[in-house]
Amino acid sequence: MARIGAHVSISGGVEQAFRRGEDLSCEAIQIFTKNQLQWRSAPISQTRAERFLRAWSESSVTDVVVHASYLINLAATDATGERSLVALEDEIERCDILGIDDLVLHPGSSRGNPVDDALRLVAARLGTVLDRTGHKRVNILLETMSGQGNHLGADFREFTRIFELLDWHPRMGLCLDTCHMFSAGFDMRTEPAYGRLMRQIDQAVGFDRVRCWHFNDSSHPLGRRLDRHAHIGEGELGYAPFSFVLNDPLWEDVPCILETPQGGCGYAGDMSLLRKMRGG
């Protein structure tokens, strides 16, 4: 069955994430390995990494996914682009020392430049990072986006294009965000709609490339291209899409990570709902 969990804090040290995950009965967790709104951060020491790996081995949490910094924009044509390339390589190094295989990354913003030019630039920089970290096993999972502003990743054809430009590199994958896809115009509230969406994903990149889901309801209606997360069942998506994913054999052992608001029922309430939908 799919593995459910949440994005948890690393306050006090990355190893503290497991205690927070355990408190929520998470089977999978997502973390930042540093402040997501700062370019630079102190490297992870070997001692800290050993504490993290020990805590993981003693935990019931099976999967750990890292989310890359929100500052990274591989499509930027100014100095941000080069800074992003260096920052992404650092993110991979941090994942590697912690023994984490999957790094979620926003595809970036075209900032009004032609989309195909932006996709080519993203692919080129990804290729550079993949070459520089060729001795690492860390996968880069591009996240589906809502299309708000000039953000790339609201159209599955854009992922196909990037993967083609990278010759379908084996370390490239996808993270599917329910709120973002719905905001971008992809419905999944009925079984037929869910089936159509699955076919689009399979045709675009193949199911084997999907290594993570982000579970968020949407505060805005279908296709509004606005990224506003809501608690499970409290938004426009409702309960059905999450049940479809959790009970679909396609997603056996794939982490399904909550990124819902901290107020209201919180992660605890959402986790309880997901366990009931999955039947345990």
ABEGO torsion letter per residue (X at the ends): XBBBBBBBBABGEAAAAAAAAAAAGBABBBBBABBAABABBBBBBAAAAAAAAAAAAABABABBBBBBBAABBAABABAAAAAAAAAAAAAAAAAAAAGBABBBBBAEBAGGBBAAAAAAAAAAAAAAAAAAAAABABBBBBBBBAGBEABBGABAAAAAAAAAAAGGBAABBBBBBAAAAAAAGBBAABAAAAAAAAAAAAAAAEAAABABBBBBBBABBBGAGBBBBBBBGABAAEAAAAAAAAABAAABGBBBBBABBABEAEAAAAAAAAAAAAGX
